[in-house]
Structure formats: C-alpha cells, structure tokens
C-alpha cells in the first residue's frame, strides 16, 4: 500500500487538463494530523495541569492506563491509514478525473467553504450510521470505550473507521478536488480534538451553531437521554435539522463509556470484542431475516422491536466505578518508558514511511501493534501472560536489531540492546518470584 500512496502523490501532481496549466492537485497535501501531534500532546499536558489546579488531584478526570489506551488506539488508527489511505484516495481521484460534473475553481473561497460544509455534512451521516447500524457500531464503539472524558479520549479512534467513511465522501468527487477533500477531512478531525474535555462549560451563542464540549459530552454519555444524540463534527446544526440533538442536563451527571462495559486496556481486544458479541447474537437467531437484522439494525435492536430498539430497554446507567487496576510503581514506570520509546519510533515512521519498502512498513506496523498489545497486558496486571509476552517481545527486538546492527547508529544500538536486555532480566526475575509465591501458596493450602 505504501507504493499505492506514493503513486497517488505522483498522480495528483500531473497535468490533466491538456492546456499546459497545472491542475489544482499540483499543490502538495501536508499531513496536518501528524504535524499537529506535538501540539495535541501539549494541550493534553495543559489539561492535566488545569485539572490538578482546579480539583487538587486527577482522581475522576484522568488515568494513566486509560490515556495510554487512548494513545494506543490513535496509533492503531494512523498505522492502518498508512496501509490503506492511498487506495481510497486513488478511487476518489479517479472518479474526480473521469466523472466530475462541475470543476469548482481552486482559487475561489467558495470552493473551500463548499468543501468544509460538505465534509461536515458527510461526517454527520457517517457518524450517525456508525451508531444506528450494528456492524458499523462494531468499528466505532472503540471511540466510546473510555469511561473518562478528556483530550486523550479524542485520540481513541478505530483503525477500521476509514473502511466505512470513504464511501460517504465519494459523491463529493463529482465537484470537489481530491486535495481539498483530504485537507478538509484533516481539519474536520482536528477540530474535534478540543471538544473532548470537561473543563469548558458553555460558549454562549456559539452553542447554537458549533459542536462544542457541552454538546459532545452528551454524545459520549451512557445515560438514556444521551444515546444516539449529537452526531455533528464541526457544526451542530445537522443534529438540530435532523432531530438528533440533545441538550446537556445540569441536574443529571453524565456517565461516560459504553452502556455495557468491557473493562479492558487492551487496544486489540477493544477493536474486536463487539464482533464476538454480534456473532453470538447472530448464532442465537432462528430466521435469516433476524440474523440480518442483528447486523444491519441498531445495536439495541431485538426481535419485535423498532429498528433502533426501545430506549426503555437501555439499562439505566447511574454512577459506576471506573475500570482501574492498581499497579506497583515499577510497572507504571516500565510501561511509561517503553510506551515513550514506541511512540517516538512510530512518530519517526509516520514521517518517513513513504520512503520505506512496503515490507518494512508492514513489519514496523505489526511490531508496534504487538508492542501496544503486550504493554496493555502489563496495565491489566496479567501476571504470567504479561511477563511471557514481554520476554518474547523484548527478545524479538534484540534479535532484530542484532541482524540490523550495521544500519543502526552505534549509540542507539547499544541503548536499545541494553534497555531491552535489562527488561528481559526484570521479567525473568519477576516471573520466578510469582511462581515461587504461587507454589508457596499452594503448599500452604494443602497443609
């Protein structure tokens, strides 16, 4: 797919109108989302500082394990985009080249306004479909799986969202140039970052037009009045127009997360667990039409009920304890340090992946995903499996860098080699200690 993306980059920089004048696509499309990462992280830190100043602690508003899980999903999202983005962009470009009905002038502000509004309108229907079609919800529920609501929640994106989103944008190919679409999709996504916070209350008259933290808090709630409401991306007017708007209630505390909690920090499991639920429900249906309904109707649909189910059947969610696993300090430090190394390596990959061989990109993505999955087992304090997974991961890392030693900076090689060797030693000692304690416990029970 890396080659497809590179080919797309070349494609949109060619001459297509036969007049010797460059097409609007001659302008490069910067990856604003990747460029914005340092600024997004800065705002995450600022939010944590403000929380601490305002409340005297972070309890109830932030969790390291939850935030690292959200970051992991963001990496999943970007990693999957590396492998598939070019394919969808290529399809859009081909439709625009061969079937466009009207060519909007590149230099006109009107074109950019039309693109911005069109992207947001399409996003509304994408988002609504994700909530109202069960098989689509399986992709989107990742974003709602956190029982916290802070800026890191905005990064909790599904890797598979693009497979659903792109068909909704394809009608724009009849009049909106590809590069303008790509830019406005990034702007639309970046706008939605700041609305994932509890620190901002009301923005006055802007609340009537824009999607704001106040409106989006409702969208993330598990309370009955919050279900399937406020789908807008930048504008809230779509929800007001199509009767999916709900105002935040001051007298009812919003409970965040899924209605049926999953209680996991594992990004891989969080991506796939709802498919297992769908499969179980399909297996339990007797008629083919009911099996199909499980897939294509709402997540709350039951036989004899409306397409989206009855709101009265949704459990009343009141205050509930957030998923939390207390870890010793050394495990928190271990996960934090290895996660930082993974993030820095992945950030380098996002900048340079178009210059790498496809096999290298696929291998790197697989390594990152396995690393995040393994570290999540530590966050969940899965003693045996976490220790074995980390020993295997660190061992594989040492094996790889040993083969690639000639292409790695000497100082960096020794740092990685020593760090991962030490990590293996830590887990071997830990595993030995756990086995000794469990054996002693079994002996005491027998006596």
C-alpha positions in Angstrom: 0.0 0.0 0.0 2.9 2.3 0.6 3.6 2.2 -3.2 -0.1 3.0 -3.9 0.1 6.1 -1.7 3.3 7.2 -3.4 1.7 6.7 -6.8 -1.3 8.7 -5.6 1.1 11.5 -4.6 2.5 11.5 -8.1 -0.9 11.2 -9.7 -2.3 14.4 -8.2 0.8 16.3 -9.3 0.3 15.5 -13.0 -1.2 17.7 -15.8 -4.7 16.5 -16.7 -6.5 19.4 -18.4 -4.4 19.4 -21.6 -3.8 23.1 -21.6 -0.3 23.1 -20.0 -1.8 24.6 -16.8 -1.3 22.6 -13.6 -4.3 21.1 -12.1 -5.1 22.3 -8.6 -3.7 19.0 -7.3 -0.2 20.2 -8.2 -0.1 21.6 -4.7 1.2 19.1 -2.1 -1.1 17.9 0.7 0.6 18.1 4.1 -0.3 15.6 6.8 -1.7 18.1 9.2 -2.7 15.5 11.7 0.8 14.2 12.1 2.2 17.7 12.2 -0.3 18.6 14.9 0.8 15.7 17.2 3.3 17.8 19.3 0.6 20.5 19.8 -2.1 18.0 20.7 0.3 16.4 23.3 1.0 19.9 24.7 -2.7 20.5 25.2 -3.1 17.1 26.9 -0.4 18.1 29.4 -2.0 21.5 29.9 -5.4 19.9 30.5 -3.8 17.7 33.2 -2.2 20.7 34.8 -5.5 22.6 34.8 -7.3 19.6 36.3 -4.8 19.4 39.1 -5.0 23.1 39.9 -8.8 23.2 39.7 -9.6 20.0 41.6 -6.5 19.4 43.7 -6.0 15.9 42.1 -6.5 14.0 38.9 -8.9 11.5 40.5 -12.1 11.2 38.5 -10.7 13.1 35.5 -7.6 11.3 34.2 -6.0 7.9 34.4 -2.6 7.0 33.0 -3.7 3.5 31.9 -6.8 4.9 30.2 -4.9 7.6 28.5 -2.2 5.2 27.2 -5.0 3.0 25.9 -6.4 6.0 24.0 -3.0 6.8 22.6 -2.7 3.2 21.5 -5.9 3.5 19.6 -4.6 6.7 17.9 -1.5 4.8 16.8 -3.7 1.9 15.5 -5.7 4.5 13.5 -2.6 6.1 12.0 -0.9 2.8 11.3 -3.9 1.4 9.5 -4.1 4.7 7.5 -0.5 4.1 6.3 -1.6 0.9 4.7 -5.0 1.9 3.2 -5.3 5.6 2.8 -3.7 5.6 -0.7 -6.2 3.1 -2.0 -9.3 5.2 -1.1 -7.7 8.4 -2.2 -6.9 6.8 -5.5 -10.5 5.8 -6.1 -11.7 9.3 -5.2 -9.2 10.8 -7.6 -10.2 8.6 -10.4 -13.9 9.5 -10.0 -13.0 13.2 -10.0 -10.8 12.9 -13.1 -13.3 10.9 -15.2 -16.8 11.8 -13.9 -16.7 15.2 -12.3 -19.9 17.1 -13.1 -18.5 20.6 -12.4 -15.0 21.8 -11.7 -15.0 24.2 -8.8 -12.4 26.9 -9.1 -9.4 26.2 -7.0 -8.6 29.8 -6.1 -12.2 30.7 -5.0 -13.0 30.8 -1.3 -16.4 29.5 -2.3 -14.8 26.2 -3.2 -13.3 25.9 0.3 -16.5 26.8 2.0 -18.4 24.2 0.0 -15.8 21.6 0.8 -15.8 22.4 4.5 -19.6 22.2 4.8 -19.8 19.1 2.5 -17.2 17.2 4.5 -19.0 18.0 7.8 -22.4 17.0 6.3 -21.0 13.7 5.2 -19.3 13.2 8.5 -22.7 13.7 10.3 -24.2 10.8 8.3 -21.1 8.6 8.7 -21.2 9.2 12.4 -25.0 8.5 12.6 -24.6 5.3 10.6 -21.9 4.2 13.0 -24.4 4.4 15.8 -27.5 3.1 14.0 -26.1 0.1 12.2 -24.7 -2.6 14.5 -21.9 -3.9 12.2 -20.8 -0.2 11.8 -21.0 0.3 15.6 -18.5 -2.6 16.0 -16.0 -0.3 14.3 -17.0 2.9 16.1 -17.6 1.7 19.7 -13.8 1.9 20.2 -14.2 5.7 20.5 -16.8 5.3 23.2 -15.0 2.6 25.2 -13.3 5.0 27.7 -15.2 5.8 30.9 -13.2 9.1 31.1 -13.8 12.2 29.1 -10.6 14.2 28.4 -8.5 15.3 25.5 -6.9 11.8 25.2 -10.3 10.4 24.5 -10.3 12.3 21.2 -7.4 10.1 20.1 -9.3 6.8 20.8 -10.0 6.2 17.1 -10.9 3.0 15.3 -8.4 1.7 12.9 -11.2 0.4 10.7 -13.2 3.6 10.5 -11.8 4.5 7.1 -13.5 1.5 5.5 -16.9 2.9 6.4 -16.1 6.6 6.0 -14.8 6.8 2.4 -17.9 5.7 0.6 -19.8 8.6 2.2 -17.3 11.1 0.8 -17.3 9.7 -2.8 -20.3 11.8 -4.0 -18.1 14.9 -3.4 -15.7 13.6 -6.1 -18.2 14.9 -8.7 -17.2 18.5 -7.8 -14.6 18.8 -5.0 -10.9 18.3 -6.0 -9.2 15.4 -4.1 -6.6 17.5 -2.4 -9.2 19.9 -1.0 -11.2 17.0 0.3 -8.1 15.5 2.0 -7.2 18.8 3.7 -10.8 19.4 5.0 -11.1 15.9 6.3 -8.0 16.6 8.4 -9.3 20.0 9.5 -12.6 18.3 10.5 -10.9 15.7 12.6 -8.5 18.2 14.2 -11.4 20.4 15.2 -13.0 17.6 17.2 -9.9 17.2 19.4 -10.6 20.1 21.7 -14.3 19.3 22.3 -13.3 16.2 24.4 -13.0 18.0 27.7 -15.0 18.6 30.9 -13.1 21.8 31.6 -15.1 24.0 29.2 -18.7 24.7 30.0 -20.8 26.9 27.7 -19.7 29.0 24.8 -22.8 31.1 24.7 -24.4 31.8 21.2 -21.8 29.6 19.5 -23.6 26.6 21.1 -26.4 27.1 18.5 -24.2 26.5 15.5 -21.0 24.7 16.5 -20.3 21.3 18.1 -18.8 22.2 21.5 -17.6 20.3 24.6 -21.0 20.8 26.1 -22.7 19.1 23.2 -20.2 16.4 22.7 -20.2 15.3 26.3 -23.8 14.3 25.7 -22.8 12.2 22.8 -20.3 10.3 24.9 -22.8 9.6 27.7 -24.4 6.3 28.5 -27.4 8.0 30.1 -30.6 7.2 28.3 -31.1 10.8 27.1 -27.6 10.7 25.6 -28.0 7.6 23.4 -27.7 8.3 19.7 -27.5 12.1 20.1 -25.3 15.0 18.8 -23.5 13.3 15.8 -22.1 16.6 14.3 -18.4 17.0 13.7 -17.8 20.8 13.5 -21.4 22.0 13.1 -24.3 21.0 15.5 -26.9 22.4 13.0 -27.2 19.0 11.4 -28.4 17.5 14.6 -30.9 20.3 15.1 -32.1 19.8 11.5 -32.5 16.0 11.7 -33.9 15.7 15.2 -30.8 14.1 16.8 -29.9 17.0 19.2 -30.0 16.8 23.0 -29.0 19.5 25.4 -26.8 18.7 28.4 -28.7 18.4 31.6 -27.3 20.1 34.6 -29.2 18.0 37.1 -28.1 14.6 35.7 -24.4 13.7 35.8 -23.2 12.2 32.6 -21.7 8.7 32.9 -19.2 8.1 30.1 -18.3 4.8 28.3 -20.3 2.0 26.8 -23.6 1.0 28.2 -22.3 -2.5 28.6 -18.8 -2.0 30.0 -15.9 -4.0 28.6 -13.3 -3.2 31.2 -10.1 -3.6 29.3 -7.0 -1.6 28.4 -6.1 -4.0 25.5 -6.5 -2.0 22.3 -6.6 -5.2 20.2 -9.4 -6.7 22.2 -11.3 -3.3 22.3 -11.2 -3.3 18.5 -12.7 -6.7 18.1 -14.8 -7.7 21.1 -18.1 -6.3 19.7 -17.7 -8.6 16.7 -17.8 -11.6 19.1 -21.0 -10.2 20.6 -22.5 -9.8 17.1 -21.5 -13.3 16.2 -23.1 -14.7 19.3 -26.3 -12.8 18.7 -26.4 -14.0 15.0 -26.0 -17.6 16.1 -28.9 -17.2 18.5 -31.3 -16.0 15.8 -33.5 -18.6 14.1 -34.6 -16.8 10.9 -32.3 -15.4 8.2 -34.1 -12.1 8.4 -33.4 -11.8 12.1 -29.7 -12.7 11.6 -29.5 -10.0 9.0 -31.3 -7.6 11.4 -28.6 -8.1 14.0 -26.1 -6.9 11.5 -28.0 -4.0 9.9 -30.2 -2.6 12.6 -29.2 -0.8 15.7 -27.1 -2.3 18.5 -30.1 -2.3 20.8 -32.5 -4.0 18.3 -34.4 -7.1 19.5 -36.9 -9.1 17.7 -40.3 -7.4 17.6 -38.8 -4.0 18.4 -38.2 -0.9 16.2 -35.1 -0.7 14.0 -33.1 1.1 16.8 -34.7 -0.7 19.7 -36.7 0.9 22.6 -34.9 3.5 24.8 -36.8 1.9 27.7 -34.7 -1.3 27.1 -31.5 0.5 27.6 -30.2 0.0 31.2 -30.4 3.0 33.4 -26.7 3.8 34.0 -26.0 5.7 37.2 -22.7 6.4 38.9 -20.5 3.4 38.4 -16.9 2.7 39.4 -14.4 3.3 36.6 -12.2 0.4 35.4 -9.0 0.6 37.4 -6.1 -1.7 38.1 -3.6 -0.7 40.8 -0.1 -1.4 39.7 3.2 -1.1 41.6 5.3 1.9 40.8 7.9 0.0 38.8 5.3 -1.4 36.4 3.9 2.1 35.8 7.5 3.3 35.1 8.2 0.3 32.9 5.1 0.8 30.8 5.6 4.6 30.5 9.2 4.3 29.4 8.5 1.5 26.8 5.5 3.4 25.6 7.5 6.5 25.1 10.1 4.6 23.1 7.3 3.1 21.0 5.7 6.4 20.4 8.9 8.1 19.3 9.7 5.2 16.9 6.2 5.3 15.5 6.4 9.1 15.0 9.5 8.6 13.0 7.7 6.0 10.9 4.7 8.4 10.2 7.2 10.9 8.8 9.3 8.5 6.7 7.0 5.6 5.7 6.6 6.7 2.1 10.4 6.4 1.7 10.4 2.8 3.1 9.8 -0.5 1.4 6.3 -1.9 1.8 7.5 -4.9 3.7 9.4 -2.6 6.1 6.2 -0.6 6.8 4.1 -3.7 7.3 6.7 -5.2 9.7 7.0 -2.0 11.6 3.2 -1.6 12.0 3.0 -5.3 13.1 5.7 -4.7 15.7 4.0 -1.5 17.0 0.7 -3.3 17.4 2.2 -6.3 19.2 4.1 -3.9 21.5 1.0 -1.9 22.4 -1.0 -5.2 23.0 1.8 -6.6 25.2 2.1 -3.5 27.3 -1.7 -3.4 27.8 -1.4 -6.9 29.5 1.0 -5.2 31.9 -1.5 -2.4 32.5 -4.1 -5.1 33.3 -1.7 -6.8 35.6 -1.9 -10.1 33.8 1.0 -11.6 35.7 2.0 -14.7 33.8 0.9 -13.8 30.3 2.2 -10.2 30.6 5.6 -11.5 31.7 5.9 -14.1 28.9 4.6 -11.6 26.3 7.2 -9.0 27.3 10.1 -11.5 27.4 9.1 -12.7 23.9 8.7 -9.1 22.6 12.0 -7.9 24.1 13.8 -11.0 22.9 12.4 -10.5 19.3 13.6 -6.9 19.5 17.1 -7.9 20.4 17.2 -10.5 17.7 16.0 -7.9 15.1 18.5 -5.2 16.0 21.3 -7.7 16.1 20.6 -8.5 12.4 20.1 -4.8 11.5 23.2 -3.6 13.5 25.0 -2.3 10.5 22.2 0.1 9.7 21.6 1.5 13.2 23.6 4.3 14.9 26.1 2.7 17.3 25.0 4.7 20.3 21.3 4.0 19.6 22.1 0.3 19.1 23.8 0.0 22.5 21.0 1.9 24.2 18.3 -0.3 22.7 20.3 -3.5 23.3 21.0 -2.7 27.0 17.5 -1.4 27.7 15.7 -4.5 26.3 18.2 -6.9 27.9 17.5 -5.2 31.2 13.8 -5.6 30.5 14.1 -9.3 29.9 16.0 -9.6 33.1 13.4 -7.8 35.1 10.6 -10.0 33.8 12.6 -13.2 34.3 13.2 -12.3 38.0 9.5 -11.2 38.3 8.2 -14.4 36.8 10.5 -16.5 39.1 9.2 -14.6 42.1 5.5 -15.0 41.1 6.0 -18.8 40.5 7.7 -19.1 43.9 4.9 -17.3 45.7 2.2 -19.3 44.0 3.9 -22.5 44.7 4.3 -21.5 48.4 0.6 -20.5 48.5 -0.4 -23.9 47.1 1.7 -25.7 49.6 0.2 -23.7 52.5 -3.3 -24.6 51.2 -2.6 -28.3 51.2 -1.2 -28.2 54.7 
